[in-house]
Amino acid sequence: MTLIGVILIAVGLVAGFTLLLLDHDDEAIALLSIIPVGFVLTLGGLTATQLSRPDN
């Protein structure tokens, strides 16, 4: 889940800002809007990883 979140963030940032520079605003907004979803998935993955660690 963490890796999927990081991929969504990276794709959203790179492709979204590239499309903004190319003046494709509607598509850019759609790609930039997946960035918060990526942050939520990354946070959820990191939290799940920390909570499922075995106690030492």
N, C-alpha and C positions, 0 to 999 in steps of 0.2 A: 504494500500500500504506500509505503514511503517513496519507493522508486517511481511509482506511477504519478504521485504528486509532484515530484521534482521534474519529471518529464513534462507534465502539463504546464508547470510554471515556465520552463525553458521554452517550450514551443509557443506558448502564449505571448511571452515577452518578445522573442525574436521575430516571429511571424507577424504579430500584431503591430509592432513598431515599424517593421518593414512595409507593411501594407499602409500604415499611416503616411509614411514618407512617399509612397507611390500614389497617394490620394485615393485609396479604396477604403473610404471611411466605414462603410457598413460592415464589410468583412473584418476590418481591423477591430471594431467594437466587439464583434462576436468572439474573436480570438483573445482579446484582452479580458473579456469577461470570464474566461476559464481560469485565469490566474488565481482568484480567491478560492475556487474549488480545489486547485492544486495545493494551496496553503492548508486548507482543511484536511485534505487527505494526508499531507505530510505530517501535520500535527497529530492526526489520529494514529498514523503508523508509528510515529515515535513514541507516543503515549502507550500504545499497545505493546510495543517492544519493551519498554521499561517496566510495565506492569507484569509482563509474563516472564521476566528474568527469574531464574531460580535463586533462592536465598542461599548465600554462602556463609 
